[in-house]
Amino acid sequence: MSKKITVTETVLRDAHQSLLATRMRTEDMLPICPKLDKVGFWSLEVWGGATFDACLRFLKEDPWERLRKLRAALPNTRLQMLLRGQNLLGYRHYSDDVVRAFVERSAANGMDVFRVFDAMNDVRNLKTAVEAVKESGKHAQGTICYTTSPVHTVDKFVTQAKEMVAMGVDSIAVKDMAGLLTPFATGELVKALKDSVDLPVFLHSHDTAGVAAMCQLKAIENGADNIDTAIGTMAWGTSHPGTESMVAALRGTEYDTGLDLVALQEISTYFAEVRKKYHQFESAYTGVDTRVQVNQVPGGMMSNLANQLKEQGALNRIDEVFAEIPRVRKDLGYPPLVTPTSQIVGTQAVFNVLAGERYKTITNEVKLYLQGRYGKAPSQINVELQQRAIGKEEIIDVRPADLIAPELDALRAQVSDLATCEEDVLSFAMFPEVGRQFLSDRANGTLAPEPLLPIAQAGAGASVDKKEGVPTEFVIDVHGESYHVDITGIGIKGTGKRHFYMSIDGLPEEVVFEPLGEYVTDGASEKRRQASLPGDVTTSMPGNVVDVLVNIGDSVTAGQPLLVTEAMKMESEVTAPLAGKVAAINVKKGDRITPGDVLVEIE
């Protein structure tokens, strides 16, 4: 009996999130939409994940407007998004009224399929989102975040699937975000799911370890109904198996997808050119790397860690961090490594390594995790660490959102000066600071996406002076480490601005200079002296000041929080090293800080 395999194409969401730091702009998606719409994909994944954040933060696009434009350009194809359950698209749990409003507006703006997951695989955190999807008359896909540990078994995943079926989901997805699946493990899991639940089973697997295509074939042989792929020029490595490759592999078999290989190849050619446009976001950590089978670090998280350590001048310690991640994960009860738990575990591992002492600094997110604010851990957590982190605070054993009062009205009030519709309120809810800045810039007519480095081979036309695009090269030594630096200056005609791009060992950074002016830093870091006294308060990680909790003249106790800082999207408290009086505060909210600088002085 033949069984046609259907395909979900990820090129407009997860593929560029995995390879190009989620930077693809809507203007590069729309021209190819007519061809994508004719292929016959089961769905096109176009939204969710990190796209919402990237639109607001970097691209200066309204993500809701992107959805509407894609809906208009793809009238014949289901549109799909990735939704983090009670986290939606942010990094915290939202109240139920916000979740319901977000799903309703997403459906109204054109979304058809909601792939709903929870980083903890705590099904309670899927309940409200699934109900909202069903109320909107859309497809709710319950998701298993695949991971390996002593407590994650096929039986455990099957139990989760049955619980999601009881909630009313329309299909089951196995989300292998880190590329941990192996072919025979895939076959065993898919067969168990198909034997236990009477719903379509979808497989989403990244090719980080180089075995995802084999996993998909074994899944198909054991009853899977749909596979996630990426157009070939945006495939493989930390992305997904190539669409054309899988279509070719199944062609002429009982599993034939029926998709036109020639049409797919034309689309692939288009994206080959688009990818060049975003070359500055290519990372050395997006290729095949079997180390993921040991350290379980997803590709996007890998490049994040590398950039953070490079900023610290500690890239040589990345293997120590990779070794520390499984230890932190064990302490936290083996959570799957997917947003936001991947950031929670990864950032804490970096802190542990660079501080030279495990859990010397515990991020606020780890504290919330240990308190139960993200849901139930898959296994027993380290009780000693839990007590150290939260002290006498109450441990939560209910669904975390049960403790969150309705907040939509308050959010509306907070952004009433800038929001012109409910979608604006929800953008603000997801990312308050970034969202407000976006809405403010939009109101002022000052939205400007980050500049893209020109492609030398493409000639960049009349808009760029080619002679200016020739880099000046340096080799500099910093604290005994040698760095290769390229600096390229480019005047973009019609913008009134001159852009200087710096590439340090291949890592792009951008600095924008106004013409006829000087580039002047705030000088704060240069003015701060280096910590040398017992009462000098510093940080172990570069980042930004989120809040200052004390005033000059305050009496503080040893261990009392003085500042809240942010690094790698995670917050942590900087505490007093001893009891005394606050004699000086050398930072303010929003300041950039570096390790060793004296931030607060205690006498």
C-alpha positions as CSV (number, residue, x, y, z in Angstrom):
1,M,0.0,0.0,0.0
2,S,1.5,3.3,-1.1
3,K,1.7,6.2,1.3
4,K,2.6,9.7,-0.1
5,I,4.9,11.6,2.2
6,T,4.1,15.3,2.7
7,V,6.7,18.0,3.2
8,T,6.9,21.1,5.4
9,E,9.4,23.6,3.9
10,T,11.4,25.6,6.4
11,V,13.3,28.0,4.2
12,L,11.3,31.1,5.3
13,R,11.8,30.4,9.0
14,D,14.0,27.8,10.6
15,A,16.5,27.4,7.7
16,H,17.6,31.1,7.9
17,Q,17.3,31.1,11.6
18,S,19.8,28.2,11.8
19,L,22.2,29.5,9.2
20,L,21.9,33.3,8.9
21,A,21.0,34.4,12.4
22,T,17.3,34.9,11.4
23,R,18.2,37.9,9.3
24,M,16.3,37.2,6.0
25,R,14.1,40.2,5.2
26,T,10.6,40.0,3.9
27,E,11.7,41.8,0.7
28,D,13.8,38.7,-0.2
29,M,10.9,36.3,0.6
30,L,8.1,37.8,-1.5
31,P,9.6,37.5,-5.0
32,I,9.9,33.7,-4.8
33,C,6.5,33.2,-3.1
34,P,4.5,32.5,-6.3
35,K,6.9,29.6,-7.1
36,L,6.8,28.3,-3.6
37,D,3.0,28.5,-3.6
38,K,2.8,26.2,-6.7
39,V,5.0,23.4,-5.3
40,G,2.4,21.7,-3.2
41,F,4.0,21.6,0.2
42,W,1.9,20.5,3.1
43,S,2.9,23.7,4.8
44,L,5.4,26.5,4.7
45,E,7.0,27.4,8.0
46,V,7.2,31.2,7.9
47,W,6.9,32.7,11.4
48,G,7.5,32.2,15.1
49,G,10.7,31.0,16.7
50,A,13.2,33.9,16.6
51,T,11.7,35.6,13.6
52,F,9.5,37.9,15.7
53,D,12.4,39.2,17.8
54,A,14.7,39.6,14.8
55,C,12.1,41.6,12.8
56,L,11.7,44.1,15.6
57,R,15.3,44.2,16.9
58,F,17.4,44.1,13.7
59,L,15.3,44.3,10.6
60,K,12.9,47.0,11.8
61,E,10.0,45.2,10.3
62,D,6.6,44.7,11.8
63,P,6.3,40.9,12.1
64,W,2.6,41.1,11.8
65,E,2.9,42.9,8.5
66,R,5.3,40.2,7.3
67,L,2.7,37.6,8.1
68,R,0.0,39.5,6.3
69,K,2.2,39.9,3.2
70,L,3.1,36.3,3.2
71,R,-0.5,35.3,3.5
72,A,-1.4,37.4,0.5
73,A,1.5,36.0,-1.5
74,L,0.9,32.3,-0.6
75,P,-2.9,31.9,-1.1
76,N,-2.7,28.1,-1.8
77,T,-0.4,26.9,0.9
78,R,-0.8,26.4,4.7
79,L,1.3,28.8,6.7
80,Q,2.9,27.4,9.8
81,M,4.5,28.9,12.9
82,L,6.5,27.7,15.9
83,L,4.9,28.7,19.2
84,R,6.6,28.2,22.6
85,G,3.4,27.3,24.5
86,Q,2.9,29.5,27.5
87,N,6.1,31.4,26.5
88,L,4.6,32.3,23.1
89,L,7.7,33.9,21.4
90,G,9.3,35.5,24.5
91,Y,11.4,34.1,27.3
92,R,8.9,34.1,30.2
93,H,5.4,32.6,30.8
94,Y,2.5,34.9,29.9
95,S,-0.9,35.0,31.4
96,D,-3.6,33.0,29.7
97,D,-5.4,36.1,28.4
98,V,-2.2,37.1,26.5
99,V,-1.7,33.6,25.1
100,R,-5.3,33.5,23.9
101,A,-5.1,37.0,22.3
102,F,-1.8,36.2,20.6
103,V,-3.1,33.0,19.0
104,E,-6.4,34.7,18.0
105,R,-4.5,37.5,16.3
106,S,-2.1,35.2,14.6
107,A,-4.9,33.1,13.2
108,A,-6.7,36.3,12.1
109,N,-3.6,37.6,10.3
110,G,-3.2,34.4,8.3
111,M,-1.7,31.6,10.4
112,D,-3.0,28.0,9.7
113,V,-0.8,25.6,11.6
114,F,0.6,26.2,15.1
115,R,3.4,23.9,16.2
116,V,3.2,24.2,19.9
117,F,6.0,23.1,22.2
118,D,7.2,23.5,25.7
119,A,10.9,23.5,26.5
120,M,10.3,21.2,29.5
121,N,7.9,18.9,27.7
122,D,5.5,19.9,30.5
123,V,2.2,19.3,28.8
124,R,0.4,21.7,31.2
125,N,2.2,24.5,29.5
126,L,0.6,23.6,26.2
127,K,-3.0,23.6,27.4
128,T,-4.0,27.2,26.9
129,A,-2.3,27.6,23.5
130,V,-3.8,24.4,22.1
131,E,-7.2,25.4,23.3
132,A,-6.9,28.8,21.7
133,V,-5.7,27.3,18.4
134,K,-8.7,25.0,18.3
135,E,-11.1,27.9,19.2
136,S,-9.7,29.7,16.2
137,G,-10.5,26.8,13.9
138,K,-6.8,26.1,13.1
139,H,-4.5,23.1,13.2
140,A,-2.9,22.5,16.6
141,Q,0.3,20.4,16.4
142,G,1.4,19.0,19.7
143,T,5.2,18.8,19.9
144,I,7.7,16.5,21.6
145,C,11.1,18.1,22.2
146,Y,13.4,15.2,21.6
147,T,16.4,14.8,23.9
148,T,18.5,12.0,25.4
149,S,19.1,11.5,29.1
150,P,18.8,8.7,31.7
151,V,15.1,9.7,32.1
152,H,14.0,10.3,28.5
153,T,12.7,7.1,27.1
154,V,10.4,6.0,24.2
155,D,7.7,5.2,26.8
156,K,8.0,8.7,28.3
157,F,7.6,10.4,24.8
158,V,4.6,8.1,24.0
159,T,3.0,9.1,27.3
160,Q,3.5,12.8,26.4
161,A,1.9,12.2,23.0
162,K,-1.1,10.5,24.5
163,E,-1.6,13.5,26.9
164,M,-1.5,15.9,23.9
165,V,-4.0,13.8,22.0
166,A,-6.3,14.1,25.0
167,M,-6.0,17.9,24.7
168,G,-7.3,17.7,21.2
169,V,-4.2,18.2,19.0
170,D,-4.5,17.5,15.3
171,S,-1.1,16.0,14.8
172,I,2.1,15.1,16.7
173,A,5.6,16.5,15.8
174,V,8.9,15.2,17.0
175,K,11.1,18.2,17.3
176,D,14.8,17.2,17.2
177,M,16.2,20.8,17.6
178,A,19.7,19.7,18.4
179,G,20.1,16.9,15.9
180,L,20.4,14.2,18.5
181,L,18.3,11.6,16.8
182,T,20.0,8.7,15.2
183,P,18.4,6.6,12.4
184,F,17.4,3.5,14.4
185,A,16.3,5.5,17.4
186,T,14.1,7.5,15.1
187,G,12.5,4.4,13.7
188,E,11.8,3.0,17.1
189,L,10.3,6.2,18.4
190,V,8.1,6.8,15.3
191,K,6.8,3.2,15.3
192,A,5.9,3.5,19.0
193,L,4.1,6.7,18.4
194,K,2.2,5.4,15.3
195,D,1.2,2.2,17.3
196,S,-0.1,4.3,20.2
197,V,-1.8,7.4,18.7
198,D,-4.1,7.7,15.7
199,L,-2.7,11.0,14.4
200,P,-0.3,12.0,11.7
201,V,3.3,12.1,12.9
202,F,5.7,14.8,11.7
203,L,9.5,14.7,12.0
204,H,11.6,17.9,12.4
205,S,15.3,17.2,12.6
206,H,18.3,19.3,12.2
207,D,21.3,17.9,10.4
208,T,23.8,19.1,13.0
209,A,25.4,15.6,13.3
210,G,25.0,14.8,9.6
211,V,22.5,12.0,10.0
212,A,19.1,13.7,9.7
213,A,18.4,12.5,6.2
214,M,18.9,8.9,7.3
215,C,16.6,9.6,10.3
216,Q,13.9,10.9,8.0
217,L,14.1,7.8,5.9
218,K,13.8,5.5,8.9
219,A,10.9,7.6,10.2
220,I,9.1,7.2,6.8
221,E,9.7,3.5,6.8
222,N,8.2,3.3,10.3
223,G,5.0,5.3,9.5
224,A,5.9,9.0,9.7
225,D,3.5,11.1,7.6
226,N,5.5,14.3,7.1
227,I,9.1,15.5,7.0
228,D,10.5,19.0,7.5
229,T,13.1,20.0,4.9
230,A,14.9,23.1,3.6
231,I,15.6,24.2,0.1
232,G,19.0,22.8,-0.8
233,T,20.9,26.1,-0.9
234,M,19.7,26.8,2.7
235,A,20.0,23.2,4.0
236,W,22.2,20.8,5.8
237,G,24.4,21.4,8.9
238,T,22.5,23.1,11.6
239,S,19.6,23.5,9.1
240,H,17.6,20.6,7.8
241,P,18.0,17.9,5.1
242,G,17.7,19.4,1.6
243,T,14.2,19.4,0.1
244,E,15.4,18.4,-3.4
245,S,17.5,15.6,-2.0
246,M,14.7,14.1,0.0
247,V,12.3,14.5,-2.9
248,A,14.8,12.8,-5.2
249,A,15.4,10.0,-2.7
250,L,11.7,9.2,-2.5
251,R,10.8,9.6,-6.1
252,G,9.5,6.5,-7.8
253,T,8.9,4.7,-4.5
254,E,5.8,4.1,-2.5
255,Y,6.6,7.2,-0.5
256,D,6.9,9.6,-3.5
257,T,6.2,13.1,-2.4
258,G,4.9,14.1,-5.9
259,L,6.8,17.4,-5.7
260,D,8.4,18.8,-8.9
261,L,12.1,18.5,-8.6
262,V,12.8,21.0,-11.4
263,A,10.6,23.6,-9.8
264,L,12.4,23.0,-6.5
265,Q,15.8,23.5,-8.2
266,E,14.7,26.8,-9.6
267,I,13.7,27.9,-6.1
268,S,17.0,26.7,-4.8
269,T,18.9,28.8,-7.3
270,Y,17.0,31.9,-6.1
271,F,18.0,31.3,-2.5
272,A,21.6,30.7,-3.5
273,E,21.7,34.4,-4.5
274,V,19.7,35.5,-1.5
275,R,22.1,33.7,0.9
276,K,25.0,35.7,-0.4
277,K,23.3,38.9,0.6
278,Y,23.5,37.8,4.3
279,H,27.1,36.6,4.2
280,Q,28.0,38.7,7.2
281,F,25.8,36.5,9.4
282,E,27.3,33.2,8.3
283,S,29.0,31.4,11.2
284,A,31.8,28.9,11.5
285,Y,29.5,26.8,13.7
286,T,26.7,25.9,11.3
287,G,28.3,22.9,9.6
288,V,28.1,19.3,10.5
289,D,29.6,18.6,13.9
290,T,29.1,15.3,15.6
291,R,30.1,16.8,19.0
292,V,26.4,17.6,19.4
293,Q,25.8,13.9,20.1
294,V,28.0,14.3,23.2
295,N,27.4,17.9,24.4
296,Q,23.8,18.2,23.0
297,V,24.4,21.9,22.1
298,P,22.1,23.0,19.3
299,G,23.8,24.8,16.4
300,G,22.4,28.2,17.1
301,M,23.4,27.9,20.7
302,M,26.9,26.9,19.7
303,S,27.5,30.0,17.7
304,N,26.0,32.1,20.5
305,L,28.4,30.6,23.0
306,A,31.4,31.1,20.6
307,N,30.5,34.8,20.1
308,Q,30.1,35.4,23.9
309,L,33.4,33.8,24.7
310,K,35.1,35.6,21.9
311,E,33.9,38.9,23.4
312,Q,35.4,37.8,26.7
313,G,38.7,36.9,25.0
314,A,38.1,33.4,26.2
315,L,37.2,31.5,23.0
316,N,40.0,29.1,23.9
317,R,37.8,27.9,26.8
318,I,34.8,26.8,24.6
319,D,35.6,23.1,25.1
320,E,35.4,23.7,28.9
321,V,32.0,25.2,28.4
322,F,30.8,22.3,26.2
323,A,32.0,19.9,29.0
324,E,30.2,22.0,31.6
325,I,26.8,22.1,29.8
326,P,25.9,18.4,30.5
327,R,26.8,18.9,34.1
328,V,24.5,21.9,34.5
329,R,21.8,20.1,32.6
330,K,22.1,17.2,35.0
331,D,21.9,19.6,38.0
332,L,18.7,21.0,36.5
333,G,17.0,17.6,36.0
334,Y,17.9,17.0,32.3
335,P,15.7,19.6,30.5
336,P,15.8,19.5,26.7
337,L,18.0,22.1,25.3
338,V,15.6,24.3,23.3
339,T,14.6,28.0,23.8
340,P,14.6,29.1,26.5
341,T,16.2,26.2,28.5
342,S,19.1,26.1,26.0
343,Q,20.0,29.7,26.9
344,I,19.4,29.1,30.6
345,V,21.7,26.1,30.7
346,G,24.3,27.5,28.3
347,T,24.7,30.8,30.0
348,Q,25.0,29.3,33.4
349,A,27.7,27.0,32.1
350,V,29.6,30.0,30.7
351,F,29.3,31.7,34.1
352,N,30.6,28.6,35.9
353,V,33.6,28.3,33.7
354,L,34.7,31.9,33.5
355,A,34.1,32.5,37.2
356,G,36.4,29.6,38.1
357,E,33.8,28.4,40.6
358,R,30.6,26.5,39.8
359,Y,27.5,28.6,40.6
360,K,29.4,31.5,42.1
361,T,26.9,33.5,40.1
362,I,23.5,32.0,39.5
363,T,21.4,33.7,36.8
364,N,17.9,34.8,37.7
365,E,16.5,32.5,35.1
366,V,18.2,29.5,36.8
367,K,16.6,30.6,40.1
368,L,13.2,30.8,38.5
369,Y,13.7,27.4,36.9
370,L,14.7,25.9,40.2
371,Q,11.6,27.4,41.8
372,G,9.4,25.8,39.2
373,R,8.5,28.9,37.3
374,Y,9.1,27.2,33.9
375,G,7.3,24.0,34.8
376,K,8.2,20.6,36.1
377,A,11.7,19.4,35.5
378,P,11.9,16.0,33.7
379,S,13.9,14.5,36.6
380,Q,15.2,15.2,40.1
381,I,17.1,18.4,40.3
382,N,20.2,19.1,42.5
383,V,18.6,19.8,45.9
384,E,21.7,21.5,47.3
385,L,21.8,23.9,44.3
386,Q,18.1,24.5,44.6
387,Q,18.4,25.5,48.3
388,R,21.4,27.7,47.5
389,A,19.6,29.5,44.7
390,I,16.2,30.1,46.1
391,G,16.7,29.8,49.9
392,K,13.4,29.7,51.7
393,E,11.3,30.8,48.7
394,E,8.4,28.5,48.0
395,I,8.8,25.8,45.4
396,I,6.0,25.8,42.8
397,D,4.3,22.6,41.8
398,V,1.3,23.9,39.9
399,R,1.2,25.1,36.3
400,P,3.2,28.3,36.4
401,A,0.6,30.3,34.5
402,D,-2.0,29.6,37.2
403,L,-0.1,32.1,39.4
404,I,-0.1,34.8,36.7
405,A,-3.0,37.3,36.9
406,P,-4.5,38.6,33.6
407,E,-2.1,41.2,32.2
408,L,-3.4,42.2,28.8
409,D,-5.2,45.3,30.0
410,A,-2.1,46.5,31.9
411,L,0.0,45.9,28.8
412,R,-2.5,47.9,26.7
413,A,-2.2,50.8,29.2
414,Q,1.6,50.7,29.2
415,V,1.9,51.2,25.5
416,S,-1.3,53.2,24.8
417,D,0.8,56.1,23.6
418,L,2.3,54.1,20.7
419,A,0.1,51.1,19.9
420,T,-2.3,51.6,17.1
421,C,-3.8,48.1,17.2
422,E,-3.9,44.9,19.3
423,E,-1.0,43.5,17.3
424,D,1.2,46.4,18.5
425,V,0.3,45.6,22.1
426,L,1.3,42.0,21.6
427,S,4.6,43.0,20.1
428,F,5.3,45.1,23.2
429,A,4.2,42.2,25.4
430,M,6.7,39.8,23.8
431,F,9.7,42.2,24.0
432,P,8.9,45.3,26.1
433,E,12.1,47.3,25.5
434,V,12.7,46.3,21.9
435,G,9.0,46.5,21.1
436,R,8.6,50.0,22.5
437,Q,11.7,51.2,20.7
438,F,10.3,49.8,17.4
439,L,6.9,51.4,17.9
440,S,8.6,54.7,18.9
441,D,10.8,54.7,15.8
442,R,7.9,53.8,13.6
443,A,5.9,56.7,15.0
444,N,8.9,59.1,14.4
445,G,9.6,57.7,10.9
446,T,13.1,56.7,12.0
447,L,12.9,52.9,11.4
448,A,16.2,51.8,9.8
449,P,17.3,48.1,9.4
450,E,20.9,47.2,10.2
451,P,23.1,47.7,7.1
452,L,24.2,44.7,5.1
453,L,27.8,44.3,3.9
454,P,27.9,44.5,0.1
455,I,28.9,41.5,-1.9
456,A,32.2,42.3,-3.6
457,Q,31.6,39.7,-6.4
458,A,28.2,41.3,-7.1
459,G,29.7,44.7,-7.6
460,A,27.1,46.4,-5.3
461,G,26.2,48.6,-8.3
462,A,26.2,52.4,-8.1
463,S,25.3,52.6,-4.4
464,V,28.7,51.7,-3.1
465,D,32.1,53.0,-4.0
466,K,34.0,49.7,-4.8
467,K,37.4,51.3,-4.0
468,E,36.2,52.0,-0.5
469,G,35.2,48.3,0.0
470,V,38.8,47.1,0.1
471,P,39.6,46.1,3.6
472,T,42.6,47.3,5.6
473,E,44.1,44.4,7.5
474,F,45.8,44.4,10.9
475,V,47.1,41.8,13.3
476,I,46.8,42.9,17.0
477,D,47.9,41.3,20.2
478,V,45.6,41.6,23.3
479,H,46.7,40.0,26.5
480,G,48.9,37.5,24.7
481,E,46.2,36.6,22.1
482,S,46.7,37.5,18.4
483,Y,43.6,38.6,16.4
484,H,43.3,39.2,12.7
485,V,41.3,42.3,12.0
486,D,39.8,43.7,8.7
487,I,38.3,47.1,8.7
488,T,36.2,48.2,5.6
489,G,34.9,51.7,5.2
490,I,31.9,52.2,2.9
491,G,29.9,55.3,2.0
492,I,26.3,54.4,1.2
493,K,25.0,57.0,-1.3
494,G,21.8,58.7,-0.4
495,T,21.9,57.8,3.3
496,G,24.1,60.5,4.5
497,K,26.1,58.0,6.5
498,R,29.4,56.3,6.4
499,H,29.6,52.7,7.7
500,F,32.7,51.0,9.0
501,Y,32.7,47.3,9.3
502,M,35.1,45.4,11.5
503,S,35.7,41.7,11.1
504,I,37.7,40.1,14.0
505,D,38.8,36.6,13.0
506,G,35.7,36.4,10.8
507,L,33.2,37.7,13.3
508,P,31.4,40.7,11.9
509,E,30.8,43.7,14.1
510,E,29.4,47.0,12.9
511,V,30.1,50.6,13.9
512,V,28.2,53.5,12.3
513,F,29.9,56.9,11.9
514,E,28.1,60.1,11.1
515,P,29.9,62.2,8.4
516,L,32.1,65.2,9.4
517,G,32.0,64.0,13.0
518,E,34.0,61.9,15.4
519,Y,33.2,58.5,16.8
520,V,33.2,59.1,20.5
521,T,32.5,56.3,23.0
522,D,30.8,57.3,26.3
523,G,34.2,56.8,27.9
524,A,32.6,55.1,30.9
525,S,34.5,51.9,30.6
526,E,37.8,53.7,30.2
527,K,37.1,55.8,33.3
528,R,36.2,52.9,35.6
529,R,39.2,51.6,37.5
530,Q,40.0,47.9,37.7
531,A,38.8,46.0,40.8
532,S,41.5,45.7,43.5
533,L,39.9,46.4,46.9
534,P,37.7,44.0,49.0
535,G,34.7,46.3,48.5
536,D,35.1,46.6,44.7
537,V,32.1,45.1,42.9
538,T,32.6,43.8,39.4
539,T,31.1,41.3,37.0
540,S,32.3,38.0,35.6
541,M,30.5,38.5,32.3
542,P,30.4,41.3,29.8
543,G,26.8,42.6,29.3
544,N,24.4,45.4,30.1
545,V,23.0,46.9,33.3
546,V,19.3,46.2,33.5
547,D,18.7,47.8,36.9
548,V,20.5,49.4,39.8
549,L,19.0,48.2,43.1
550,V,20.8,50.4,45.6
551,N,21.7,54.1,46.2
552,I,24.8,55.8,47.4
553,G,24.8,55.8,51.2
554,D,22.8,52.6,51.5
555,S,23.9,50.0,54.0
556,V,24.2,46.5,52.5
557,T,24.9,43.0,53.7
558,A,27.2,40.5,52.1
559,G,25.5,38.7,49.3
560,Q,22.8,41.4,48.9
561,P,21.9,42.1,45.2
562,L,23.2,45.4,44.0
563,L,22.7,45.3,40.2
564,V,20.8,43.3,37.7
565,T,22.8,42.6,34.5
566,E,22.0,40.9,31.2
567,A,24.3,38.7,29.1
568,M,23.3,36.2,26.4
569,K,19.6,37.1,26.9
570,M,19.8,36.0,30.6
571,E,19.7,38.1,33.6
572,S,21.8,37.7,36.8
573,E,22.3,39.7,40.0
574,V,25.6,41.2,41.0
575,T,25.9,40.9,44.8
576,A,27.9,42.6,47.5
577,P,31.1,40.9,48.4
578,L,31.0,42.2,52.0
579,A,28.8,44.2,54.3
580,G,29.2,47.9,54.4
581,K,28.0,51.2,53.0
582,V,27.6,52.0,49.2
583,A,30.3,54.7,48.6
584,A,30.0,55.0,44.8
585,I,27.9,53.7,41.9
586,N,29.8,53.9,38.6
587,V,27.0,52.6,36.3
588,K,23.5,53.4,35.4
589,K,20.7,51.4,33.7
590,G,21.6,50.6,30.1
591,D,25.4,50.9,30.5
592,R,27.7,48.3,28.9
593,I,30.0,46.6,31.4
594,T,33.1,44.5,31.2
595,P,34.7,42.1,33.7
596,G,37.2,43.7,36.0
597,D,35.6,47.2,36.0
598,V,34.5,48.5,39.4
599,L,30.8,49.0,39.1
600,V,29.9,49.7,42.8
601,E,32.2,50.6,45.7
602,I,31.5,49.4,49.2
603,E,33.3,50.8,52.3
